[in-house]
Amino acid sequence: MSLVAAPMAIVDLGSSAQQSAAGDCCKEDEELSSNSSSLIMKGVRHLSDSGITMLPDSYVLPAHDRPGGLLVANSRVKLPVIDLATLHDPSRRAAALETLDAACRSYGFFQVVNHGVDGDVIAGMLDVARRFFELPLAERARYMSSDVRAAVRYGTSFNQAKDAVLCWRDFLKLVCHEPLQEAWPQEPAELREVASTYAAASHGLFMEIMEAALQALHLGGGNGGILEELAVGSSHMMTINCYPACPQPELTLGMPPHSDYGLFSLVLQDHVEGLQVMHDARWLTVDPIPGSFVVNVGDHLEIYSNGRYKSVLHRVRVNSTRPRISVASFHSLPAERVVGPAPELLVAGGEPRRYMDTDFATFLAYLASADGKDKTFLHSRMLQQPL
């Protein structure tokens, strides 16, 4: 689907009927504008459902940050594809590892096919996600919070308490550890069961990809290594995103440019495009492959690989006609675990250290105090002079 902005209608105001219609439209937008604070706090799904025809000022980006109205043909990208079946075939594994290694070094993104996650699990997750955002606002608002540390959190924008300009997104954040699943929403009725099944499948896929990435990096993962740590305990958060149809998509974004905190993020998306990645100083729109997962390197893996693998900027565009649903799963080491460059790279490999150590508490403190855009957290962990 094209993300070209819908052209604005040209109205002949010589007709009294058209003048009346235009006047009614302006009055509706003025009334909505006068109540914008309360409407905005209810999220963009509520704004979209209210029938607005103009974007509230709180969502309008400065001119230099706007995505613009046109997507040209050469602004699309087919990400490298990792066929998990080839990783399971000893005769083809080496070639698949080379493809994975190249993707993580150059794009920081790839798509995974033949991943073994049942189609019904994928379809069920997208369906229950869509139906959650169709619930009455009062039901969704039970989980509304601006606390970035909340285990279950319904919110809007990127970091609504700090964003200078709001993003055209509502989300439901779920921490995926089993005891906390009891706090997940009870509506829709199947959400807990479907989401927990999907979370388990996502974690299993992450472990396969992580094992392959460590092998591609020639880093030992087992026998006391990071892979064994992940098998014992890990952090896993799932964010369900809703990007409703937007009246003026050329003026705003669903998500601002950012990188992900963690080792790998796995993104399940519906058929509506919107994800863009920064590559060679250009924003490229990802062509979705039905039934696949988009996987990207997170800040933790860039730090752990000492910069060999890249956690790159990405953002989300919205459109004027169709809502978009995605489910992002963020996987990493336990929150209390300090992460730094792999010792094998610094000692045996003789590489200079390029990053300071970090932990999840440091990241949360940053997120609570900054706008979280443009990869500034990862930049804050980089050493100006490698040690």
C-alpha beads as a LAMMPS data file, in Angstrom:
LAMMPS data file: protein, C-alpha beads

387 atoms
386 bonds

1 atom types
1 bond types

-500.0 500.0 xlo xhi
-500.0 500.0 ylo yhi
-500.0 500.0 zlo zhi

Masses

1 110.0

Atoms # bond

1 1 1 0.000 0.000 0.000
2 1 1 1.278 3.444 -0.877
3 1 1 1.923 5.939 1.864
4 1 1 1.517 8.874 -0.518
5 1 1 -0.457 11.527 1.312
6 1 1 -4.033 11.871 0.101
7 1 1 -4.454 15.082 -1.924
8 1 1 -6.447 17.820 -0.275
9 1 1 -9.897 18.361 -1.764
10 1 1 -10.371 21.615 -3.650
11 1 1 -13.735 23.089 -2.715
12 1 1 -15.572 25.657 -4.853
13 1 1 -16.813 28.078 -2.223
14 1 1 -19.110 29.706 -4.770
15 1 1 -21.779 27.160 -3.786
16 1 1 -23.737 28.055 -0.650
17 1 1 -24.172 24.373 0.199
18 1 1 -20.431 23.823 -0.030
19 1 1 -19.810 26.957 2.036
20 1 1 -22.098 25.564 4.722
21 1 1 -20.390 22.171 4.682
22 1 1 -16.971 23.796 4.881
23 1 1 -18.143 25.967 7.759
24 1 1 -19.505 22.963 9.672
25 1 1 -16.186 21.148 9.172
26 1 1 -14.244 24.118 10.514
27 1 1 -16.558 24.393 13.516
28 1 1 -16.030 20.706 14.335
29 1 1 -12.253 21.111 14.185
30 1 1 -12.439 24.284 16.316
31 1 1 -14.515 22.466 18.933
32 1 1 -12.089 19.556 18.946
33 1 1 -9.180 21.993 19.192
34 1 1 -10.706 23.693 22.216
35 1 1 -10.884 20.336 23.977
36 1 1 -7.550 19.120 22.604
37 1 1 -5.878 18.494 25.952
38 1 1 -8.492 16.031 27.158
39 1 1 -8.775 14.409 23.735
40 1 1 -5.020 14.012 23.358
41 1 1 -4.659 12.350 26.747
42 1 1 -7.190 9.759 25.556
43 1 1 -4.900 8.747 22.708
44 1 1 -4.927 8.829 18.931
45 1 1 -7.458 6.050 18.467
46 1 1 -9.966 8.243 20.286
47 1 1 -8.908 11.260 18.208
48 1 1 -9.270 9.311 14.972
49 1 1 -12.683 7.973 15.988
50 1 1 -13.818 11.506 16.863
51 1 1 -13.691 12.423 13.180
52 1 1 -11.033 15.123 13.148
53 1 1 -10.002 16.389 9.721
54 1 1 -6.978 18.413 10.849
55 1 1 -4.062 17.296 12.963
56 1 1 -3.933 18.933 16.428
57 1 1 -0.899 21.190 16.845
58 1 1 0.549 18.854 19.478
59 1 1 1.205 16.277 16.741
60 1 1 2.647 18.594 14.080
61 1 1 6.395 18.120 13.695
62 1 1 8.787 20.958 12.862
63 1 1 9.188 21.254 9.097
64 1 1 12.659 19.634 9.041
65 1 1 11.412 16.550 10.955
66 1 1 8.321 15.862 8.848
67 1 1 8.265 12.738 6.680
68 1 1 6.818 14.608 3.680
69 1 1 3.999 13.628 1.388
70 1 1 5.650 11.391 -1.203
71 1 1 7.370 8.027 -1.205
72 1 1 9.502 7.623 -4.314
73 1 1 10.184 4.259 -5.907
74 1 1 13.820 4.072 -4.787
75 1 1 12.900 4.704 -1.156
76 1 1 11.866 1.072 -0.599
77 1 1 14.024 -1.745 0.643
78 1 1 13.786 -5.494 0.635
79 1 1 15.666 -6.403 3.776
80 1 1 18.035 -9.374 3.784
81 1 1 16.048 -12.570 4.314
82 1 1 17.164 -15.268 6.737
83 1 1 15.556 -18.628 6.044
84 1 1 15.624 -20.445 9.368
85 1 1 15.348 -23.774 7.560
86 1 1 18.854 -23.202 6.169
87 1 1 20.193 -22.655 9.691
88 1 1 18.853 -26.092 10.599
89 1 1 20.589 -27.704 7.596
90 1 1 24.269 -28.431 8.380
91 1 1 25.184 -28.210 4.682
92 1 1 23.703 -24.690 4.377
93 1 1 24.259 -23.271 7.846
94 1 1 27.603 -21.614 7.082
95 1 1 26.118 -19.662 4.157
96 1 1 23.110 -18.637 6.260
97 1 1 25.415 -17.401 9.026
98 1 1 27.299 -15.271 6.496
99 1 1 24.010 -13.711 5.368
100 1 1 23.006 -13.044 8.972
101 1 1 26.399 -11.554 9.802
102 1 1 26.316 -9.237 6.769
103 1 1 22.757 -8.110 7.562
104 1 1 23.638 -7.247 11.167
105 1 1 26.735 -5.316 10.105
106 1 1 25.274 -3.346 7.210
107 1 1 21.526 -2.940 7.759
108 1 1 21.010 -3.871 11.413
109 1 1 17.718 -5.350 10.146
110 1 1 16.590 -8.532 8.412
111 1 1 13.438 -10.576 7.867
112 1 1 13.038 -14.164 9.041
113 1 1 11.013 -16.739 7.121
114 1 1 10.365 -20.447 7.732
115 1 1 10.664 -19.584 11.398
116 1 1 8.449 -22.367 12.727
117 1 1 5.947 -20.124 14.517
118 1 1 2.499 -21.482 13.717
119 1 1 0.384 -19.322 11.414
120 1 1 -2.568 -19.572 13.799
121 1 1 -0.432 -18.144 16.608
122 1 1 0.556 -15.192 14.409
123 1 1 -2.981 -14.562 13.157
124 1 1 -4.387 -14.901 16.678
125 1 1 -1.940 -12.347 18.068
126 1 1 -2.739 -9.766 15.382
127 1 1 -6.462 -10.368 15.844
128 1 1 -6.465 -9.964 19.619
129 1 1 -4.225 -6.894 19.304
130 1 1 -6.644 -5.271 16.888
131 1 1 -9.623 -6.069 19.106
132 1 1 -7.963 -4.607 22.187
133 1 1 -7.803 -1.192 20.533
134 1 1 -11.447 -1.557 19.478
135 1 1 -12.530 -1.852 23.115
136 1 1 -14.384 1.100 24.658
137 1 1 -11.985 3.770 25.891
138 1 1 -13.059 3.197 29.513
139 1 1 -11.847 -0.416 29.320
140 1 1 -8.508 0.481 27.720
141 1 1 -8.005 3.429 30.087
142 1 1 -7.923 1.069 33.086
143 1 1 -4.323 0.349 32.120
144 1 1 -3.321 3.916 31.215
145 1 1 -0.130 5.129 32.854
146 1 1 2.712 7.527 32.117
147 1 1 5.083 5.440 34.277
148 1 1 7.672 3.916 31.928
149 1 1 8.460 1.314 34.611
150 1 1 4.914 -0.094 34.753
151 1 1 4.665 -3.817 33.967
152 1 1 1.350 -3.302 32.148
153 1 1 0.871 0.064 30.521
154 1 1 -1.571 1.528 28.039
155 1 1 -0.333 4.805 26.655
156 1 1 0.051 7.061 23.678
157 1 1 2.868 8.661 21.677
158 1 1 6.497 7.583 22.333
159 1 1 7.191 8.971 25.795
160 1 1 4.057 11.032 26.408
161 1 1 5.310 12.686 29.585
162 1 1 8.389 14.089 27.823
163 1 1 7.614 14.305 24.079
164 1 1 7.814 17.860 22.779
165 1 1 5.694 16.730 19.813
166 1 1 3.381 13.758 20.225
167 1 1 3.443 10.714 17.937
168 1 1 0.421 9.218 16.182
169 1 1 0.470 5.944 18.132
170 1 1 -1.333 4.186 20.966
171 1 1 0.251 1.159 22.601
172 1 1 -0.150 -1.579 25.171
173 1 1 3.074 -2.630 26.889
174 1 1 3.250 -6.060 28.519
175 1 1 6.168 -7.398 30.538
176 1 1 6.205 -11.084 29.659
177 1 1 7.430 -12.850 32.782
178 1 1 4.852 -15.404 33.938
179 1 1 3.878 -13.972 37.355
180 1 1 3.146 -10.611 35.728
181 1 1 0.903 -12.123 33.055
182 1 1 -1.834 -12.345 35.662
183 1 1 -1.991 -8.526 35.549
184 1 1 -2.497 -8.448 31.772
185 1 1 -5.865 -7.130 30.508
186 1 1 -8.772 -9.543 30.767
187 1 1 -10.415 -8.134 27.650
188 1 1 -10.599 -9.288 24.938
189 1 1 -11.309 -12.569 26.671
190 1 1 -8.564 -14.516 24.849
191 1 1 -5.853 -11.874 25.201
192 1 1 -3.940 -13.502 28.042
193 1 1 -3.929 -16.971 26.501
194 1 1 -3.143 -15.847 22.968
195 1 1 -0.482 -13.316 23.996
196 1 1 1.261 -15.740 26.372
197 1 1 1.405 -18.405 23.624
198 1 1 2.784 -15.851 21.207
199 1 1 5.314 -14.564 23.775
200 1 1 6.654 -18.095 24.299
201 1 1 7.007 -18.584 20.542
202 1 1 8.757 -15.222 20.177
203 1 1 11.220 -16.087 22.940
204 1 1 12.025 -19.433 21.336
205 1 1 12.674 -17.752 17.993
206 1 1 14.853 -15.114 19.661
207 1 1 17.003 -17.830 21.257
208 1 1 17.568 -19.470 17.863
209 1 1 18.550 -16.176 16.249
210 1 1 20.782 -15.223 19.181
211 1 1 22.621 -18.542 19.022
212 1 1 23.230 -18.034 15.308
213 1 1 24.416 -14.434 15.802
214 1 1 26.915 -15.485 18.464
215 1 1 28.243 -18.191 16.156
216 1 1 28.547 -15.662 13.321
217 1 1 30.502 -13.374 15.675
218 1 1 32.705 -16.316 16.703
219 1 1 31.721 -15.765 20.307
220 1 1 31.091 -18.648 22.691
221 1 1 27.525 -18.616 23.919
222 1 1 27.329 -21.818 25.943
223 1 1 29.258 -23.257 28.868
224 1 1 28.777 -20.245 31.078
225 1 1 28.400 -17.801 28.184
226 1 1 25.643 -15.355 27.371
227 1 1 23.399 -17.951 25.710
228 1 1 23.432 -20.055 28.853
229 1 1 22.570 -16.941 30.877
230 1 1 19.612 -16.258 28.596
231 1 1 18.382 -19.830 29.006
232 1 1 18.321 -19.355 32.773
233 1 1 16.768 -15.896 32.808
234 1 1 16.089 -13.027 30.436
235 1 1 14.060 -9.870 30.008
236 1 1 11.186 -9.876 27.537
237 1 1 8.775 -7.028 26.905
238 1 1 6.065 -6.917 24.273
239 1 1 4.589 -3.693 22.897
240 1 1 1.392 -3.845 20.867
241 1 1 1.134 -0.779 18.638
242 1 1 -1.893 0.818 17.010
243 1 1 -1.432 3.481 14.336
244 1 1 -4.913 4.715 13.328
245 1 1 -5.634 6.447 10.042
246 1 1 -4.289 10.001 10.317
247 1 1 -5.887 13.084 8.732
248 1 1 -2.541 14.663 7.770
249 1 1 0.138 11.935 7.756
250 1 1 2.692 14.139 6.013
251 1 1 2.960 16.286 9.169
252 1 1 3.616 13.632 11.807
253 1 1 5.064 10.209 12.581
254 1 1 3.791 7.090 14.293
255 1 1 7.181 6.682 15.962
256 1 1 10.125 9.093 15.858
257 1 1 13.627 8.007 14.823
258 1 1 14.984 5.742 17.564
259 1 1 16.949 2.583 18.215
260 1 1 15.837 -0.302 20.430
261 1 1 17.272 -1.187 23.817
262 1 1 18.070 -4.895 24.050
263 1 1 19.777 -7.663 22.102
264 1 1 17.235 -8.303 19.354
265 1 1 13.734 -6.991 18.647
266 1 1 11.244 -9.147 16.756
267 1 1 8.424 -7.296 15.004
268 1 1 5.218 -8.852 13.752
269 1 1 3.218 -6.519 11.512
270 1 1 0.046 -6.668 9.498
271 1 1 -0.122 -6.035 5.749
272 1 1 -0.018 -2.221 6.061
273 1 1 3.470 -0.813 5.476
274 1 1 4.918 1.944 7.634
275 1 1 8.237 0.814 9.111
276 1 1 11.231 2.738 7.783
277 1 1 14.930 2.141 8.455
278 1 1 17.839 4.530 8.085
279 1 1 20.374 3.172 5.579
280 1 1 23.088 5.151 3.796
281 1 1 21.611 8.376 5.207
282 1 1 18.203 7.686 3.623
283 1 1 14.877 6.591 5.059
284 1 1 13.823 3.352 3.357
285 1 1 10.364 1.797 3.660
286 1 1 10.409 -1.913 4.495
287 1 1 8.369 -4.103 2.166
288 1 1 6.569 -6.522 4.489
289 1 1 6.777 -10.240 3.719
290 1 1 3.504 -11.896 4.813
291 1 1 4.020 -14.248 7.740
292 1 1 7.602 -13.134 8.367
293 1 1 9.229 -11.414 11.320
294 1 1 11.273 -8.242 10.999
295 1 1 14.274 -8.552 13.305
296 1 1 16.622 -5.757 14.290
297 1 1 19.801 -5.451 16.316
298 1 1 19.323 -3.637 19.624
299 1 1 21.639 -1.351 21.578
300 1 1 22.749 -4.206 23.833
301 1 1 23.987 -6.259 20.896
302 1 1 25.829 -3.308 19.370
303 1 1 27.556 -2.819 22.734
304 1 1 28.188 -6.558 23.266
305 1 1 29.649 -6.910 19.762
306 1 1 31.746 -3.785 20.415
307 1 1 30.223 -2.082 17.402
308 1 1 30.459 -4.898 14.869
309 1 1 26.665 -5.194 14.715
310 1 1 24.665 -2.005 14.282
311 1 1 21.595 -0.857 16.200
312 1 1 20.236 1.516 13.567
313 1 1 17.649 4.255 13.636
314 1 1 14.156 3.403 12.485
315 1 1 10.798 5.158 12.548
316 1 1 7.158 4.580 11.622
317 1 1 5.114 6.494 9.066
318 1 1 1.332 6.631 9.168
319 1 1 -1.229 6.995 6.399
320 1 1 -4.611 8.608 5.863
321 1 1 -6.729 5.577 4.989
322 1 1 -5.815 2.404 6.858
323 1 1 -4.893 1.662 10.481
324 1 1 -1.777 -0.389 11.140
325 1 1 -1.093 -2.927 13.894
326 1 1 2.308 -4.250 14.938
327 1 1 3.625 -6.323 17.834
328 1 1 7.216 -5.647 18.890
329 1 1 8.998 -8.088 21.212
330 1 1 12.141 -6.826 22.929
331 1 1 14.561 -9.483 24.173
332 1 1 17.655 -9.106 26.312
333 1 1 19.483 -10.206 29.432
334 1 1 17.893 -9.815 32.884
335 1 1 17.299 -6.196 33.855
336 1 1 19.898 -6.261 36.624
337 1 1 22.624 -7.631 34.326
338 1 1 25.383 -5.170 33.399
339 1 1 26.173 -5.317 29.681
340 1 1 29.473 -4.384 28.093
341 1 1 31.598 -5.487 25.143
342 1 1 32.262 -9.247 25.047
343 1 1 35.500 -10.022 26.924
344 1 1 36.632 -12.307 24.071
345 1 1 36.727 -9.327 21.719
346 1 1 38.663 -7.108 24.114
347 1 1 41.150 -9.642 25.447
348 1 1 41.693 -12.365 22.861
349 1 1 40.693 -10.143 19.942
350 1 1 42.715 -7.170 21.095
351 1 1 40.029 -4.670 20.126
352 1 1 39.813 -1.294 21.876
353 1 1 36.721 -0.874 24.076
354 1 1 34.226 1.387 22.299
355 1 1 31.362 1.429 24.828
356 1 1 30.815 1.909 28.533
357 1 1 28.954 -0.760 30.465
358 1 1 25.243 -0.240 30.963
359 1 1 22.225 -1.761 32.681
360 1 1 18.454 -1.475 32.473
361 1 1 18.196 0.884 35.453
362 1 1 20.440 3.359 33.637
363 1 1 18.245 3.124 30.556
364 1 1 15.009 3.623 32.492
365 1 1 16.445 6.657 34.243
366 1 1 17.369 8.060 30.834
367 1 1 13.930 7.293 29.377
368 1 1 12.196 9.001 32.279
369 1 1 14.274 12.147 31.830
370 1 1 14.716 12.527 28.074
371 1 1 12.683 12.306 24.908
372 1 1 14.310 9.073 23.772
373 1 1 14.817 10.137 20.188
374 1 1 17.714 9.938 17.753
375 1 1 19.567 7.170 19.517
376 1 1 20.998 9.471 22.170
377 1 1 21.069 6.744 24.838
378 1 1 23.386 4.544 22.810
379 1 1 25.474 7.561 21.939
380 1 1 25.718 8.323 25.653
381 1 1 27.371 4.923 26.186
382 1 1 29.983 5.413 23.451
383 1 1 33.519 6.235 24.493
384 1 1 34.879 9.338 22.797
385 1 1 38.334 7.790 22.755
386 1 1 38.343 3.962 22.567
387 1 1 40.220 2.431 25.481

Bonds

1 1 1 2
2 1 2 3
3 1 3 4
4 1 4 5
5 1 5 6
6 1 6 7
7 1 7 8
8 1 8 9
9 1 9 10
10 1 10 11
11 1 11 12
12 1 12 13
13 1 13 14
14 1 14 15
15 1 15 16
16 1 16 17
17 1 17 18
18 1 18 19
19 1 19 20
20 1 20 21
21 1 21 22
22 1 22 23
23 1 23 24
24 1 24 25
25 1 25 26
26 1 26 27
27 1 27 28
28 1 28 29
29 1 29 30
30 1 30 31
31 1 31 32
32 1 32 33
33 1 33 34
34 1 34 35
35 1 35 36
36 1 36 37
37 1 37 38
38 1 38 39
39 1 39 40
40 1 40 41
41 1 41 42
42 1 42 43
43 1 43 44
44 1 44 45
45 1 45 46
46 1 46 47
47 1 47 48
48 1 48 49
49 1 49 50
50 1 50 51
51 1 51 52
52 1 52 53
53 1 53 54
54 1 54 55
55 1 55 56
56 1 56 57
57 1 57 58
58 1 58 59
59 1 59 60
60 1 60 61
61 1 61 62
62 1 62 63
63 1 63 64
64 1 64 65
65 1 65 66
66 1 66 67
67 1 67 68
68 1 68 69
69 1 69 70
70 1 70 71
71 1 71 72
72 1 72 73
73 1 73 74
74 1 74 75
75 1 75 76
76 1 76 77
77 1 77 78
78 1 78 79
79 1 79 80
80 1 80 81
81 1 81 82
82 1 82 83
83 1 83 84
84 1 84 85
85 1 85 86
86 1 86 87
87 1 87 88
88 1 88 89
89 1 89 90
90 1 90 91
91 1 91 92
92 1 92 93
93 1 93 94
94 1 94 95
95 1 95 96
96 1 96 97
97 1 97 98
98 1 98 99
99 1 99 100
100 1 100 101
101 1 101 102
102 1 102 103
103 1 103 104
104 1 104 105
105 1 105 106
106 1 106 107
107 1 107 108
108 1 108 109
109 1 109 110
110 1 110 111
111 1 111 112
112 1 112 113
113 1 113 114
114 1 114 115
115 1 115 116
116 1 116 117
117 1 117 118
118 1 118 119
119 1 119 120
120 1 120 121
121 1 121 122
122 1 122 123
123 1 123 124
124 1 124 125
125 1 125 126
126 1 126 127
127 1 127 128
128 1 128 129
129 1 129 130
130 1 130 131
131 1 131 132
132 1 132 133
133 1 133 134
134 1 134 135
135 1 135 136
136 1 136 137
137 1 137 138
138 1 138 139
139 1 139 140
140 1 140 141
141 1 141 142
142 1 142 143
143 1 143 144
144 1 144 145
145 1 145 146
146 1 146 147
147 1 147 148
148 1 148 149
149 1 149 150
150 1 150 151
151 1 151 152
152 1 152 153
153 1 153 154
154 1 154 155
155 1 155 156
156 1 156 157
157 1 157 158
158 1 158 159
159 1 159 160
160 1 160 161
161 1 161 162
162 1 162 163
163 1 163 164
164 1 164 165
165 1 165 166
166 1 166 167
167 1 167 168
168 1 168 169
169 1 169 170
170 1 170 171
171 1 171 172
172 1 172 173
173 1 173 174
174 1 174 175
175 1 175 176
176 1 176 177
177 1 177 178
178 1 178 179
179 1 179 180
180 1 180 181
181 1 181 182
182 1 182 183
183 1 183 184
184 1 184 185
185 1 185 186
186 1 186 187
187 1 187 188
188 1 188 189
189 1 189 190
190 1 190 191
191 1 191 192
192 1 192 193
193 1 193 194
194 1 194 195
195 1 195 196
196 1 196 197
197 1 197 198
198 1 198 199
199 1 199 200
200 1 200 201
201 1 201 202
202 1 202 203
203 1 203 204
204 1 204 205
205 1 205 206
206 1 206 207
207 1 207 208
208 1 208 209
209 1 209 210
210 1 210 211
211 1 211 212
212 1 212 213
213 1 213 214
214 1 214 215
215 1 215 216
216 1 216 217
217 1 217 218
218 1 218 219
219 1 219 220
220 1 220 221
221 1 221 222
222 1 222 223
223 1 223 224
224 1 224 225
225 1 225 226
226 1 226 227
227 1 227 228
228 1 228 229
229 1 229 230
230 1 230 231
231 1 231 232
232 1 232 233
233 1 233 234
234 1 234 235
235 1 235 236
236 1 236 237
237 1 237 238
238 1 238 239
239 1 239 240
240 1 240 241
241 1 241 242
242 1 242 243
243 1 243 244
244 1 244 245
245 1 245 246
246 1 246 247
247 1 247 248
248 1 248 249
249 1 249 250
250 1 250 251
251 1 251 252
252 1 252 253
253 1 253 254
254 1 254 255
255 1 255 256
256 1 256 257
257 1 257 258
258 1 258 259
259 1 259 260
260 1 260 261
261 1 261 262
262 1 262 263
263 1 263 264
264 1 264 265
265 1 265 266
266 1 266 267
267 1 267 268
268 1 268 269
269 1 269 270
270 1 270 271
271 1 271 272
272 1 272 273
273 1 273 274
274 1 274 275
275 1 275 276
276 1 276 277
277 1 277 278
278 1 278 279
279 1 279 280
280 1 280 281
281 1 281 282
282 1 282 283
283 1 283 284
284 1 284 285
285 1 285 286
286 1 286 287
287 1 287 288
288 1 288 289
289 1 289 290
290 1 290 291
291 1 291 292
292 1 292 293
293 1 293 294
294 1 294 295
295 1 295 296
296 1 296 297
297 1 297 298
298 1 298 299
299 1 299 300
300 1 300 301
301 1 301 302
302 1 302 303
303 1 303 304
304 1 304 305
305 1 305 306
306 1 306 307
307 1 307 308
308 1 308 309
309 1 309 310
310 1 310 311
311 1 311 312
312 1 312 313
313 1 313 314
314 1 314 315
315 1 315 316
316 1 316 317
317 1 317 318
318 1 318 319
319 1 319 320
320 1 320 321
321 1 321 322
322 1 322 323
323 1 323 324
324 1 324 325
325 1 325 326
326 1 326 327
327 1 327 328
328 1 328 329
329 1 329 330
330 1 330 331
331 1 331 332
332 1 332 333
333 1 333 334
334 1 334 335
335 1 335 336
336 1 336 337
337 1 337 338
338 1 338 339
339 1 339 340
340 1 340 341
341 1 341 342
342 1 342 343
343 1 343 344
344 1 344 345
345 1 345 346
346 1 346 347
347 1 347 348
348 1 348 349
349 1 349 350
350 1 350 351
351 1 351 352
352 1 352 353
353 1 353 354
354 1 354 355
355 1 355 356
356 1 356 357
357 1 357 358
358 1 358 359
359 1 359 360
360 1 360 361
361 1 361 362
362 1 362 363
363 1 363 364
364 1 364 365
365 1 365 366
366 1 366 367
367 1 367 368
368 1 368 369
369 1 369 370
370 1 370 371
371 1 371 372
372 1 372 373
373 1 373 374
374 1 374 375
375 1 375 376
376 1 376 377
377 1 377 378
378 1 378 379
379 1 379 380
380 1 380 381
381 1 381 382
382 1 382 383
383 1 383 384
384 1 384 385
385 1 385 386
386 1 386 387
